[in-house]
């Protein structure tokens, strides 16, 4: 598979992963002149000009080394992928300890049929793929903050699972407070309770509006000089610290599903496109990928763009049963455009088109309706005994559409991003089975909730945040 065209500012290590990694800097997709190291990019979250940080260099892992990953554990693979970006910012022993602590749960690569697999990213403490990034982010942030004797206020928006993963990853840390914005009517009860039953340093806010409204409020707060004293940072996928850990599980899944080293097809349920960007980073690092499938729900702004070359955000976003993907303008498209030689700002304005021919060759973009999502949940369970939730079903439906249109390919890996127990009503209605409740969610219904409601206006958020000054 041909690698995406690189802008002049973005370089890829060709020969070896052995580069002067302590010198890797991160730059803003909006062109801010300041280039920062990983530590700074992690702690500030968003660049000063509202752009998203990208690495100047993407180190390449030789294929010979990749073929050794099948004998490595998840934390060991994570070290190989993450270490080059950190350089000497974190000592090896400390980093290996963080990785072993963060990834102390199973990561099943489940065979569905033939060489078609589901990567189950739902075994972490909040039963969501967001655990993979949030747990490492929390440990790295705490490490850097303790070095400086500083504290930080995490401000993040969630469409479902990010909030709970971030809240749990940072829960109880003395030097970090977490404010989570979620759309009041577009998260499930269990998703909400995973955020609102913690307390201590976790402060959830139910916002009147959509996820895109929550995300816009967060971005505005970051550039508000009146709030400069809060030391704000983000744990959304706008933070590069979210994307790099998400690249790891592509390498891990490949090592288990393709021991021969044959290129794999990955199908990725896509909302804010952080998950897909993690895959594209893995590709640039040398992962053998035949094609990525960007599977969206009925918020089909990206499939429409791939088809027409015209980008039009969906405002307001559509409310679908795969609620964490109800995003009408994905933030990470700015990074995706940059990888393919284009330029998009935070509002969705395209000032330079990406290489559409290359993008279409490497990405298959498809929209999946709610009806197709429900049908996929039923068929996967009835035909293969595989229980999917709505987001994973969007990914699996996208894979089936791709194979029907583009022809048979193996191996194929579809990402399952949450535990079906987060969507019990939908699962019971579709397949007649009440999904087993993971231990991490067993007592949620008994615990008291603590959260506040605010209108979807920036002044309301600003007034709330001033309490922390």
N, C-alpha and C positions, 0 to 999 in steps of 0.2 A: 504494500500500500504506500503510495507516495505521501510524504510528509507535507503538511500545509506550508504555503509560502510564508516566509518570515519577513516581517517589517525590518527595516535597517536596524532598529533599536533592539531587536530580539535575535539572539544568537543561540545556536544549538551546538553543544559539544559533540564532535563527530567521532573521535577516536576512543575515548575512555571517559569513565566517570571521574577520573582523577584530574580535577581542575583546581584552580585556586578558589575553592568554594567560599572561603571567608570573605572574598571580594565580590560575590554575587550581590548585585543591587536590584532594587525593585523600582519601577517607574510607573507613572500614572498614565492610564489610557487617554486622558484628556490633555496630556502634554506638559504637565507641571514640570518646571526645570529641576526640582529637587529629586534626587535618587537616594533611596534609603536602604538599609540592610533589613534582613528578615525581622529582627527584633523590633525595629521601629515600625515596619509595615504591619506587624501583628498587633502592636499595642495601640496604634492610631486607627486601624481598621480601614478607613476611607482616606484617599488622598485629599489634600487641601482644596483642590479644584473640583471635587466631587467625582473624580475619576477613580478607577479601580487599579490596584497595584498588580503588575505583572513582572516576572523576573527577566532581567536583561539576558541571562543565559539559562538555557534548559539543558542540564547535563544528560548525557546519553549513557545508558547502561548497555554494555556489550551483550550481544545475543548469547555468547558463551556463559556469561554470568547469569543471565535470565534463565538459562536452562538448569541452573543449580537451585532455582527457587522452589522447585517441587520437593526438595528435601528440607526446606526451611519452614519454621513456624511463622505465624502471622506477624508477631513482633519483630522477628528477624528480617522479614521482607520489608516491614515498615522502616526499619533502620536503614536499609539499602536505599530506599526511595527518599526518605526525609533528610538524612544526614547531609547530603551535598548542599542543600539550601541553607542549612544552619552553619556550616563551616565549623569554626572553633567557638561559636557563641555559646554552645552547651557542650561540656565534656562528654566523651563517649559513655562513660559509666552512668552519668546522670541521665543521658538520653535513653540508653537501653533500659534503665530502671523505669522511666516514665512510660515507655512503650509497653513494657511487660505489665505495668499496673493498669494502663489504659485499655489494653486489649486482652483481658483475662476471661474472655468468653468465646464460645464456638462461633465459627463463621462457615456454615454449611454450604457446599456447592452441590445442590440436589439435582440428581438426574431425573428428568421428566419422561423423556422418551428419546430413543436413538442417542445422538450426541447433543441433545437440547437440554440445557441446564437452567436452573433458577439459583441465583446467588442470594442466599437469605441473609439480609443485613438487619435482621430483626431480633437478634439475641442479646443485645446490650441492655443496660439498666433501664432505659425507657422504651425498649423494643422498637427502635427506629434506626435507620441508617445515619441519622444525624449524630448518634452517639460516637461514631468513628471519628468525626472531626472535633466535636465539642469536648470530649474527654482529653484529647491531646492538647487542644487549645488551652483548656483550663490549667493543665499542668505546666505548660510552657509559659503562660502569662504569669502564673504564680511564681515561677522560678525567676523570671526577669524582674518582676515587681519587688520581690524580696531582696534582690541584689541592690535595688535603688532605694529601698525603704519607702516605696510609694504605694498609693492605692488607685483604683480605677473604677469607673462606672460603666458597665456594659449596657448598651442600649441596643435592643434587637427587635426585629419584627418577625412574626411567625404566621404561616398559613396553616399550621397544624402541629408539626413535630419538632421544628427547630427550637421553639420556646421551651418545651419540656426537656429536651436534651441539654440545652444550654443551662437551664435552671438547675438540673441535677449535677451537671459537670462542675458548676461553680458554687453549689450550695454549701453554706457554712464556712466559706473562705473569708478570713478577717479583712483582707485587703481588696476585696472585690464585691461590689454590689451589682445586682442585675435587674434591669427594668425591661419587661417583655410586653410588647404590644401585640394583641391578637384581635382579629375581626370578631365581634361579639356573637355573630350568628353563623359563622362558617368554620367552626372547629367542633369536633365531636365532644361529648361530655367527658369521655375518658381522656382525650387529648387535653381538654381544659383542666381537668382535675390534676393531671401530672404537673401542671404549672402552679395551680392555685392552692395546693394543700401543703406546700413546703414551708413558707414563711421565712423567718430570719432575714437573710440578705437578698431574698427574691421578691420582686415587686411586680406582679402582673397587672396589666391595664387592658380592659376590654374596650375596644374602639368602635364607635358607630361608623361602619363603612366596610370596605374591602381590604384584602391584604395589600393591594397596591397603595391604598391610602395610608396604611400603617408604615409601609416601606418609605413612602414619600416624607412622612413626618420624621422618621429616623434620619433620613438623609439631610433634611433641613436643619435638624438639631446639630448635626456635625459641623455645619458651616456657620452656625450662629455664634458670633463673637461674644455675646452676652453670657454664653454657657462655657466659655473657654476654661474657666476655673474648675469645671467638673472632671476634667481628664477623661473625656468620653472615648469609648471604643465600641466596636461592633463584633458580634459573633455570628452575624448573617454571612451568607456566602459572598457578600461584598468583601469580606476579610480574606486575604490570601491564606491566612492560617486555617481556614476552612477547606480550601481547595486542595492543598498539598496532601493532607491526610486522606482525602477522598480519592486521590490517584492510587493509593496503596492497594485497595481491594480489587482493582482491575488486574494488577500484577498477580495478586494472590489467586483470583479466580482463574486466570489464564494458566497459572502453574498447575492447577488441579484438573482443569478441563482439557488442556492441550499439551500433554506431556511430550508430544512429538515436535512441538514448536510451530505447528500450523497456525496461520492467521485465524483469528476468531472474529465472529460477529457479536457485538454487544448491543443489547436493546435497553435503553435508558428512559424510564419515566421522567418527564422533564417539565418542571414548573418554573423555578427561577434560574434553571440551567447551571447551577453549581455542580450538580452531579455529573452532567455531561462534560463540563469543563475539566473536572478531575480526570475523566477519561481521555480528553484531548491532551492534557499534560502528560498522562501516561504514554500516549502515542508518541509525543514529541521526545519522550525519554527512551524510546526504542521498543515499546510494546508492539508485538506483531498483531495488528488489527486489520481485518478485511474491510469492515465498514461499521460505523456507528448508526444506530437507529435512534433518532430523537422522537420519542413518542409522547405527544401531548394529549390532554383531554380536549374538550371543545373550545378551550382558549387556544385557538389555532393560528396565532399571529406569526409564529415561526414557520410552520408548514406552508402558510400562504406566501411568506417571503421567499422561501426556497423555490416555490413554484413560479412566482411572478417577478421576483427581484424587487418588489416594492414592500417596504416595511411599514405596517400600520398597527400601532398598539390597539388593544381592545380595552376600551374604557366605557363603562366599568367592566371588570372581568366577569366572566360567566360563572355561575355557581354550579359546580359539578360534584358528583359523589366522591371523586378523588380530590378532596378539598385542599390538600397541601399543594396541589398543582394549579389552583385557581389564580393564575398570574397573567395579567393582560400585557405587561411589559417586563420581561425578565431582565434583571440587572446584569446578569453575566453575559448577555449578548454583546456588551461592550468589549469584553475579553475575547469572545468568539470572533467578532468582527476583526479585531486586531490580529488574531492568529492568521486570518485569511487575507490580511492586507487592507482591510477596510477600517473605517472609523465611525463610531457611534457614540454620542454623548449620553449623559444620564437620563435625558428626557426622551430618548429614542430617535433623536435627529441624526440622520445619516449624512455625513459630510463626504465620505468616500466609500464607494461600494467595495465589498470584498470580492475576491476572485470567485465568481459564481460557478464557473465550470468545475473548479477544483472542489469547492464546497459541496456541490451536488454529487460529485463522484465519491466523496468520502463520508457524507452524511445523507441518510435517508430520513426525511422528516414526514411524519404521519400524524394525523389527528384521529382520536378514538372517541366515539360518542359514549354517553352513559349507557345506552342500550347495548352497545358492543362490549362495554366493560362488564356489565352484568352477565351477558352471555358467555364471556370468557371465564368468569368466575365459575359459572355452572359447568361449562365443558371441561375445564381443567380438573375440577373435582370429580366429575362423573367419569371421564375417560382415563384419567391418570392418577386419581387419588391425591392430587396436589391442591392444597388450599391456598388461594391467593386472596389478598385484600384489594380494594379498588385501584391503588396506585400500581402495585405489582401487576394487576390485570391489564392496566393500560400498556405497560411495557411488554407483557406477553402477547397481547393482541397486536401490538405494533410489530413484533417479531413474526407472527403468523402472516400479517399482511405483506411484510417484506419478502418472506419466503415464497408466498403465492405470486408476487409480482416479479421478483428478481431471480427466482430459482433456488434450488436446494443448496444449502451450505452447512457444513459442520466443521468445528464445533460452534454452537451458538449459546450465549449466556444472557439471560434476561434478569434484570435486577428487581428483587422484591424488597421494598423499602420500609415496610412496617409490619407489625404483627397483626394478623386478622382479628385478634381479640379487641383491637381498637375500634372495630366496626361491627359489633356483634349483631345489631339489628339487620344490617344489610346482608350479612353472611347467613344468618338464620333464615331470612326470607328467601334467599336464593338457593341454598343447598340443604336447608333443613338441619343444619348442624350448628350447635353453639360452640364457637372456637374455644379451645382450652385457654384458660386465663393464666398468663405467666405469673410467676411468683412476684415479680416486680410490680404488678398491677393488682394484686389480690385484695388489698385493703383500701383501694382508692375510694370506693363508694362510701366508706365509713368515716372518712376524714373530713374535717371542717375546711371550707374554702375561704381564702382571703384574697380579694382583688377589688380594684376600683374601676368605675366606668368613666370614660371621657368621650366627648364628641370628637369627630374627626377633623378638628381644627388645630392648627399648630399652636395658637396661643394657649390652648388648654394643656397641651403637652409641655410647653415651655414653663407654664406656671407650676405644673406638677414637678418638673425637674429642678426647679429652683429650691425645692424643699431640701435638696441634697447639698446645697452650697454651704 
